[in-house]
Amino acid sequence: MEAFKLEIKVLTPENLSAVLELDQACFGGLWTLDAYRRELESPNSDLIGLFSPLFPSQLLGLGCFWSILEEAHITILAIHPQYQCRGFGQALLYSLLRTACDRGLERATLEVRASNLAAISLYEKFGFKIAGRRRRYYKDNGEDALILWLGNLQYPQFQATLDHWYTIIGDRLSKSSWQLVIDIL
């Protein structure tokens, strides 16, 4: 059986309408068109997307981080609700962390809703630890955010961990006839 390609690419202005559709499906309109345009134009922002030739008009997922000094601040990690729980989030998080490492960043951080147990579980699998809590961080419902932190991105042990995750993700995806292709570096 032939594997279906799952491609991770740098997003471009041509992808903006698909980005807004995905944002709406996942977050109900978290960021505006202008906000995403600023991300694309910023030299300190990495915005990547998850695509498949099976669904050429649809963006399956997106991730973004800001380079702030030696830190990758992950601002978005989203998989379209139709494609969650298939390992796509792992592929996207892996790609964000690999990109951060390749940029020479030393640590990663993010905020996540305290109730988003699936996301917290994913981040913890990759070694993120809870570093704190932002009370009433989310404006829509006043929910707290957990601050998650991952250090030592430039240590050889972390590079080995990333290589290990690449194998795990590839194996999981191949069981569902997917093949990960990363075209962001």
PyRosetta script that sets phi, psi and omega in degrees:
from pyrosetta import init, pose_from_sequence

init()
pose = pose_from_sequence("MEAFKLEIKVLTPENLSAVLELDQACFGGLWTLDAYRRELESPNSDLIGLFSPLFPSQLLGLGCFWSILEEAHITILAIHPQYQCRGFGQALLYSLLRTACDRGLERATLEVRASNLAAISLYEKFGFKIAGRRRRYYKDNGEDALILWLGNLQYPQFQATLDHWYTIIGDRLSKSSWQLVIDIL")
pose.set_psi(1, 134.5)
pose.set_omega(1, -179.5)
pose.set_phi(2, -77.6)
pose.set_psi(2, 138.2)
pose.set_omega(2, 178.8)
pose.set_phi(3, -80.6)
pose.set_psi(3, 145.4)
pose.set_omega(3, 175.9)
pose.set_phi(4, -90.2)
pose.set_psi(4, 135.5)
pose.set_omega(4, -179.0)
pose.set_phi(5, -76.5)
pose.set_psi(5, 136.9)
pose.set_omega(5, 172.1)
pose.set_phi(6, -118.8)
pose.set_psi(6, 107.1)
pose.set_omega(6, -170.5)
pose.set_phi(7, -105.4)
pose.set_psi(7, 133.4)
pose.set_omega(7, 174.3)
pose.set_phi(8, -108.7)
pose.set_psi(8, 121.6)
pose.set_omega(8, -175.5)
pose.set_phi(9, -133.7)
pose.set_psi(9, 157.8)
pose.set_omega(9, 171.1)
pose.set_phi(10, -68.7)
pose.set_psi(10, 133.1)
pose.set_omega(10, 179.3)
pose.set_phi(11, -77.4)
pose.set_psi(11, 151.6)
pose.set_omega(11, -178.2)
pose.set_phi(12, -128.7)
pose.set_psi(12, 169.7)
pose.set_omega(12, 177.1)
pose.set_phi(13, -55.5)
pose.set_psi(13, -29.6)
pose.set_omega(13, 178.2)
pose.set_phi(14, -64.6)
pose.set_psi(14, -19.7)
pose.set_omega(14, -179.2)
pose.set_phi(15, -90.4)
pose.set_psi(15, -2.7)
pose.set_omega(15, -170.5)
pose.set_phi(16, -60.3)
pose.set_psi(16, -39.2)
pose.set_omega(16, -179.9)
pose.set_phi(17, -66.3)
pose.set_psi(17, -38.9)
pose.set_omega(17, 177.0)
pose.set_phi(18, -66.6)
pose.set_psi(18, -36.5)
pose.set_omega(18, 177.5)
pose.set_phi(19, -62.0)
pose.set_psi(19, -45.1)
pose.set_omega(19, 179.2)
pose.set_phi(20, -64.1)
pose.set_psi(20, -38.6)
pose.set_omega(20, 177.2)
pose.set_phi(21, -62.5)
pose.set_psi(21, -43.9)
pose.set_omega(21, 179.5)
pose.set_phi(22, -66.4)
pose.set_psi(22, -42.9)
pose.set_omega(22, 177.4)
pose.set_phi(23, -57.2)
pose.set_psi(23, -44.2)
pose.set_omega(23, 179.3)
pose.set_phi(24, -63.2)
pose.set_psi(24, -44.2)
pose.set_omega(24, -178.6)
pose.set_phi(25, -65.7)
pose.set_psi(25, -35.7)
pose.set_omega(25, -175.6)
pose.set_phi(26, -93.0)
pose.set_psi(26, -36.4)
pose.set_omega(26, -171.1)
pose.set_phi(27, -124.6)
pose.set_psi(27, -3.0)
pose.set_omega(27, -178.7)
pose.set_phi(28, 71.9)
pose.set_psi(28, 23.5)
pose.set_omega(28, 177.8)
pose.set_phi(29, 96.8)
pose.set_psi(29, 50.3)
pose.set_omega(29, -178.7)
pose.set_phi(30, -65.0)
pose.set_psi(30, -50.6)
pose.set_omega(30, -178.0)
pose.set_phi(31, -114.3)
pose.set_psi(31, 153.6)
pose.set_omega(31, 179.2)
pose.set_phi(32, -91.5)
pose.set_psi(32, 170.6)
pose.set_omega(32, 175.0)
pose.set_phi(33, -57.7)
pose.set_psi(33, -44.3)
pose.set_omega(33, 179.4)
pose.set_phi(34, -62.9)
pose.set_psi(34, -37.4)
pose.set_omega(34, 179.1)
pose.set_phi(35, -63.8)
pose.set_psi(35, -45.5)
pose.set_omega(35, 178.4)
pose.set_phi(36, -66.9)
pose.set_psi(36, -36.2)
pose.set_omega(36, 177.9)
pose.set_phi(37, -62.2)
pose.set_psi(37, -41.8)
pose.set_omega(37, 176.9)
pose.set_phi(38, -61.4)
pose.set_psi(38, -39.4)
pose.set_omega(38, 178.4)
pose.set_phi(39, -61.4)
pose.set_psi(39, -42.8)
pose.set_omega(39, -179.9)
pose.set_phi(40, -64.4)
pose.set_psi(40, -34.8)
pose.set_omega(40, -176.2)
pose.set_phi(41, -84.3)
pose.set_psi(41, -19.2)
pose.set_omega(41, -174.7)
pose.set_phi(42, -77.1)
pose.set_psi(42, 130.2)
pose.set_omega(42, 176.1)
pose.set_phi(43, -71.0)
pose.set_psi(43, -12.8)
pose.set_omega(43, -178.7)
pose.set_phi(44, -99.6)
pose.set_psi(44, 9.7)
pose.set_omega(44, -177.0)
pose.set_phi(45, -122.9)
pose.set_psi(45, 134.6)
pose.set_omega(45, 173.3)
pose.set_phi(46, -113.8)
pose.set_psi(46, 119.9)
pose.set_omega(46, -178.1)
pose.set_phi(47, -122.5)
pose.set_psi(47, 114.4)
pose.set_omega(47, -176.5)
pose.set_phi(48, -122.1)
pose.set_psi(48, 154.6)
pose.set_omega(48, -178.8)
pose.set_phi(49, -127.6)
pose.set_psi(49, 158.2)
pose.set_omega(49, 179.3)
pose.set_phi(50, -113.7)
pose.set_psi(50, 120.0)
pose.set_omega(50, -175.0)
pose.set_phi(51, -127.3)
pose.set_psi(51, 160.8)
pose.set_omega(51, 169.5)
pose.set_phi(52, -141.5)
pose.set_psi(52, 135.1)
pose.set_omega(52, 175.0)
pose.set_phi(53, -59.2)
pose.set_psi(53, -19.0)
pose.set_omega(53, 175.9)
pose.set_phi(54, -65.3)
pose.set_psi(54, -29.1)
pose.set_omega(54, -178.3)
pose.set_phi(55, -128.3)
pose.set_psi(55, 67.3)
pose.set_omega(55, -170.1)
pose.set_phi(56, -61.8)
pose.set_psi(56, -24.1)
pose.set_omega(56, -177.9)
pose.set_phi(57, -94.1)
pose.set_psi(57, 1.4)
pose.set_omega(57, -173.6)
pose.set_phi(58, -121.4)
pose.set_psi(58, 136.2)
pose.set_omega(58, 171.9)
pose.set_phi(59, -88.9)
pose.set_psi(59, 120.3)
pose.set_omega(59, -176.0)
pose.set_phi(60, -83.4)
pose.set_psi(60, -27.6)
pose.set_omega(60, -179.1)
pose.set_phi(61, -164.6)
pose.set_psi(61, 163.2)
pose.set_omega(61, 175.9)
pose.set_phi(62, -150.1)
pose.set_psi(62, 151.7)
pose.set_omega(62, 177.8)
pose.set_phi(63, -141.1)
pose.set_psi(63, 151.2)
pose.set_omega(63, -179.1)
pose.set_phi(64, -147.6)
pose.set_psi(64, 142.4)
pose.set_omega(64, 167.2)
pose.set_phi(65, -141.1)
pose.set_psi(65, 153.9)
pose.set_omega(65, 174.9)
pose.set_phi(66, -103.0)
pose.set_psi(66, 136.1)
pose.set_omega(66, 172.4)
pose.set_phi(67, -87.5)
pose.set_psi(67, 111.5)
pose.set_omega(67, 179.5)
pose.set_phi(68, -123.6)
pose.set_psi(68, 105.8)
pose.set_omega(68, -173.5)
pose.set_phi(69, 55.3)
pose.set_psi(69, -116.0)
pose.set_omega(69, -179.2)
pose.set_phi(70, -99.9)
pose.set_psi(70, 15.5)
pose.set_omega(70, -171.3)
pose.set_phi(71, -116.6)
pose.set_psi(71, 139.7)
pose.set_omega(71, 168.8)
pose.set_phi(72, -97.5)
pose.set_psi(72, 109.5)
pose.set_omega(72, 177.7)
pose.set_phi(73, -95.7)
pose.set_psi(73, 105.0)
pose.set_omega(73, -177.7)
pose.set_phi(74, -74.5)
pose.set_psi(74, 118.7)
pose.set_omega(74, -176.5)
pose.set_phi(75, -99.6)
pose.set_psi(75, -29.6)
pose.set_omega(75, -179.0)
pose.set_phi(76, -145.8)
pose.set_psi(76, 136.8)
pose.set_omega(76, 166.3)
pose.set_phi(77, -143.0)
pose.set_psi(77, 112.1)
pose.set_omega(77, -174.4)
pose.set_phi(78, -139.6)
pose.set_psi(78, 134.8)
pose.set_omega(78, 172.4)
pose.set_phi(79, -119.8)
pose.set_psi(79, 133.2)
pose.set_omega(79, 178.9)
pose.set_phi(80, -51.8)
pose.set_psi(80, 136.8)
pose.set_omega(80, -177.7)
pose.set_phi(81, -52.1)
pose.set_psi(81, -31.5)
pose.set_omega(81, 179.3)
pose.set_phi(82, -67.3)
pose.set_psi(82, -20.5)
pose.set_omega(82, -171.8)
pose.set_phi(83, -118.8)
pose.set_psi(83, 16.4)
pose.set_omega(83, 178.6)
pose.set_phi(84, -76.5)
pose.set_psi(84, 161.8)
pose.set_omega(84, 177.5)
pose.set_phi(85, 65.2)
pose.set_psi(85, 31.9)
pose.set_omega(85, 178.4)
pose.set_phi(86, -122.5)
pose.set_psi(86, 4.0)
pose.set_omega(86, -176.9)
pose.set_phi(87, 93.2)
pose.set_psi(87, -0.6)
pose.set_omega(87, -178.6)
pose.set_phi(88, -68.3)
pose.set_psi(88, -36.9)
pose.set_omega(88, 177.8)
pose.set_phi(89, -63.4)
pose.set_psi(89, -39.2)
pose.set_omega(89, 176.7)
pose.set_phi(90, -62.4)
pose.set_psi(90, -42.8)
pose.set_omega(90, 179.7)
pose.set_phi(91, -61.7)
pose.set_psi(91, -42.0)
pose.set_omega(91, -179.4)
pose.set_phi(92, -68.9)
pose.set_psi(92, -44.5)
pose.set_omega(92, 178.9)
pose.set_phi(93, -63.4)
pose.set_psi(93, -42.9)
pose.set_omega(93, 175.9)
pose.set_phi(94, -54.9)
pose.set_psi(94, -46.7)
pose.set_omega(94, -177.2)
pose.set_phi(95, -64.7)
pose.set_psi(95, -39.5)
pose.set_omega(95, 176.3)
pose.set_phi(96, -62.7)
pose.set_psi(96, -45.8)
pose.set_omega(96, -178.5)
pose.set_phi(97, -68.2)
pose.set_psi(97, -38.4)
pose.set_omega(97, 177.3)
pose.set_phi(98, -63.1)
pose.set_psi(98, -43.0)
pose.set_omega(98, 178.6)
pose.set_phi(99, -62.7)
pose.set_psi(99, -43.5)
pose.set_omega(99, 178.3)
pose.set_phi(100, -60.4)
pose.set_psi(100, -43.2)
pose.set_omega(100, 177.9)
pose.set_phi(101, -62.2)
pose.set_psi(101, -45.7)
pose.set_omega(101, -179.3)
pose.set_phi(102, -64.2)
pose.set_psi(102, -24.8)
pose.set_omega(102, 177.6)
pose.set_phi(103, -84.9)
pose.set_psi(103, -1.6)
pose.set_omega(103, 178.2)
pose.set_phi(104, 83.7)
pose.set_psi(104, 12.2)
pose.set_omega(104, -179.8)
pose.set_phi(105, -73.6)
pose.set_psi(105, 148.8)
pose.set_omega(105, -171.4)
pose.set_phi(106, -100.3)
pose.set_psi(106, -20.5)
pose.set_omega(106, -178.2)
pose.set_phi(107, -152.9)
pose.set_psi(107, 165.7)
pose.set_omega(107, 177.9)
pose.set_phi(108, -131.6)
pose.set_psi(108, 147.3)
pose.set_omega(108, 178.0)
pose.set_phi(109, -145.1)
pose.set_psi(109, 162.1)
pose.set_omega(109, 179.0)
pose.set_phi(110, -166.7)
pose.set_psi(110, 165.7)
pose.set_omega(110, 170.1)
pose.set_phi(111, -114.0)
pose.set_psi(111, 144.8)
pose.set_omega(111, 178.5)
pose.set_phi(112, -142.2)
pose.set_psi(112, 144.1)
pose.set_omega(112, 177.4)
pose.set_phi(113, -57.1)
pose.set_psi(113, 135.8)
pose.set_omega(113, -179.4)
pose.set_phi(114, -60.1)
pose.set_psi(114, -25.9)
pose.set_omega(114, -179.2)
pose.set_phi(115, -87.4)
pose.set_psi(115, -7.4)
pose.set_omega(115, -175.4)
pose.set_phi(116, -85.8)
pose.set_psi(116, 74.9)
pose.set_omega(116, -173.8)
pose.set_phi(117, -64.7)
pose.set_psi(117, -34.3)
pose.set_omega(117, 179.0)
pose.set_phi(118, -64.1)
pose.set_psi(118, -44.5)
pose.set_omega(118, 179.2)
pose.set_phi(119, -66.3)
pose.set_psi(119, -43.4)
pose.set_omega(119, 179.6)
pose.set_phi(120, -59.7)
pose.set_psi(120, -42.9)
pose.set_omega(120, 178.3)
pose.set_phi(121, -60.7)
pose.set_psi(121, -43.6)
pose.set_omega(121, 178.0)
pose.set_phi(122, -60.3)
pose.set_psi(122, -49.2)
pose.set_omega(122, -178.1)
pose.set_phi(123, -62.9)
pose.set_psi(123, -40.7)
pose.set_omega(123, 179.8)
pose.set_phi(124, -65.6)
pose.set_psi(124, -34.2)
pose.set_omega(124, 176.0)
pose.set_phi(125, -58.0)
pose.set_psi(125, -34.0)
pose.set_omega(125, -179.1)
pose.set_phi(126, -88.2)
pose.set_psi(126, 4.0)
pose.set_omega(126, 174.2)
pose.set_phi(127, 100.8)
pose.set_psi(127, 1.6)
pose.set_omega(127, 177.5)
pose.set_phi(128, -65.8)
pose.set_psi(128, 143.6)
pose.set_omega(128, 177.1)
pose.set_phi(129, -120.9)
pose.set_psi(129, 150.9)
pose.set_omega(129, 176.6)
pose.set_phi(130, -74.2)
pose.set_psi(130, 124.5)
pose.set_omega(130, -178.2)
pose.set_phi(131, -108.9)
pose.set_psi(131, -13.2)
pose.set_omega(131, -178.8)
pose.set_phi(132, 171.7)
pose.set_psi(132, -173.0)
pose.set_omega(132, -177.0)
pose.set_phi(133, -140.5)
pose.set_psi(133, 136.6)
pose.set_omega(133, 173.0)
pose.set_phi(134, -106.1)
pose.set_psi(134, 111.0)
pose.set_omega(134, -178.0)
pose.set_phi(135, -66.8)
pose.set_psi(135, 135.3)
pose.set_omega(135, 176.0)
pose.set_phi(136, 49.1)
pose.set_psi(136, 41.5)
pose.set_omega(136, -175.5)
pose.set_phi(137, -69.7)
pose.set_psi(137, -39.2)
pose.set_omega(137, -175.4)
pose.set_phi(138, -87.1)
pose.set_psi(138, 121.3)
pose.set_omega(138, -173.7)
pose.set_phi(139, -68.4)
pose.set_psi(139, -30.0)
pose.set_omega(139, -174.7)
pose.set_phi(140, -66.4)
pose.set_psi(140, -34.5)
pose.set_omega(140, -177.7)
pose.set_phi(141, -140.4)
pose.set_psi(141, 6.4)
pose.set_omega(141, 177.9)
pose.set_phi(142, 73.4)
pose.set_psi(142, 14.0)
pose.set_omega(142, -178.3)
pose.set_phi(143, -69.6)
pose.set_psi(143, 148.6)
pose.set_omega(143, 175.7)
pose.set_phi(144, -72.9)
pose.set_psi(144, 153.2)
pose.set_omega(144, 170.9)
pose.set_phi(145, -111.5)
pose.set_psi(145, 139.2)
pose.set_omega(145, 169.7)
pose.set_phi(146, -90.1)
pose.set_psi(146, 138.5)
pose.set_omega(146, 175.3)
pose.set_phi(147, -95.7)
pose.set_psi(147, 120.6)
pose.set_omega(147, 179.2)
pose.set_phi(148, -110.0)
pose.set_psi(148, 148.6)
pose.set_omega(148, -170.4)
pose.set_phi(149, -139.5)
pose.set_psi(149, 139.2)
pose.set_omega(149, 175.3)
pose.set_phi(150, -137.5)
pose.set_psi(150, 120.8)
pose.set_omega(150, -178.4)
pose.set_phi(151, -106.8)
pose.set_psi(151, -178.1)
pose.set_omega(151, 172.0)
pose.set_phi(152, 62.7)
pose.set_psi(152, 32.7)
pose.set_omega(152, -178.5)
pose.set_phi(153, -62.0)
pose.set_psi(153, -25.5)
pose.set_omega(153, -178.2)
pose.set_phi(154, -92.7)
pose.set_psi(154, 0.2)
pose.set_omega(154, 179.6)
pose.set_phi(155, -77.8)
pose.set_psi(155, 144.8)
pose.set_omega(155, 179.3)
pose.set_phi(156, -56.7)
pose.set_psi(156, -33.0)
pose.set_omega(156, 179.4)
pose.set_phi(157, -63.0)
pose.set_psi(157, -38.5)
pose.set_omega(157, -179.9)
pose.set_phi(158, -70.2)
pose.set_psi(158, -38.0)
pose.set_omega(158, 176.8)
pose.set_phi(159, -60.2)
pose.set_psi(159, -40.6)
pose.set_omega(159, 177.5)
pose.set_phi(160, -65.7)
pose.set_psi(160, -38.7)
pose.set_omega(160, 177.2)
pose.set_phi(161, -62.4)
pose.set_psi(161, -42.7)
pose.set_omega(161, 177.9)
pose.set_phi(162, -62.0)
pose.set_psi(162, -43.0)
pose.set_omega(162, 178.2)
pose.set_phi(163, -61.1)
pose.set_psi(163, -40.6)
pose.set_omega(163, 177.7)
pose.set_phi(164, -62.2)
pose.set_psi(164, -43.1)
pose.set_omega(164, 179.3)
pose.set_phi(165, -64.8)
pose.set_psi(165, -36.4)
pose.set_omega(165, 178.2)
pose.set_phi(166, -59.6)
pose.set_psi(166, -42.0)
pose.set_omega(166, 178.3)
pose.set_phi(167, -65.7)
pose.set_psi(167, -45.7)
pose.set_omega(167, 180.0)
pose.set_phi(168, -60.6)
pose.set_psi(168, -46.4)
pose.set_omega(168, -179.2)
pose.set_phi(169, -63.9)
pose.set_psi(169, -45.5)
pose.set_omega(169, 178.6)
pose.set_phi(170, -59.6)
pose.set_psi(170, -42.4)
pose.set_omega(170, 178.4)
pose.set_phi(171, -63.9)
pose.set_psi(171, -44.6)
pose.set_omega(171, -179.7)
pose.set_phi(172, -62.9)
pose.set_psi(172, -45.5)
pose.set_omega(172, -179.1)
pose.set_phi(173, -65.5)
pose.set_psi(173, -38.8)
pose.set_omega(173, -177.9)
pose.set_phi(174, -65.3)
pose.set_psi(174, -27.6)
pose.set_omega(174, 177.1)
pose.set_phi(175, -65.5)
pose.set_psi(175, -22.0)
pose.set_omega(175, 176.7)
pose.set_phi(176, -107.7)
pose.set_psi(176, 19.6)
pose.set_omega(176, 177.9)
pose.set_phi(177, 65.8)
pose.set_psi(177, 31.4)
pose.set_omega(177, 175.3)
pose.set_phi(178, -108.9)
pose.set_psi(178, 148.3)
pose.set_omega(178, 174.9)
pose.set_phi(179, -127.9)
pose.set_psi(179, 123.7)
pose.set_omega(179, -178.6)
pose.set_phi(180, -79.5)
pose.set_psi(180, 126.9)
pose.set_omega(180, 176.2)
pose.set_phi(181, -125.0)
pose.set_psi(181, 119.0)
pose.set_omega(181, -177.6)
pose.set_phi(182, -107.2)
pose.set_psi(182, 121.2)
pose.set_omega(182, -177.2)
pose.set_phi(183, -129.0)
pose.set_psi(183, 58.1)
pose.set_omega(183, -176.9)
pose.set_phi(184, -121.3)
pose.set_psi(184, -8.4)
pose.set_omega(184, -174.7)
pose.set_phi(185, -104.6)
pose.dump_pdb("model.pdb")
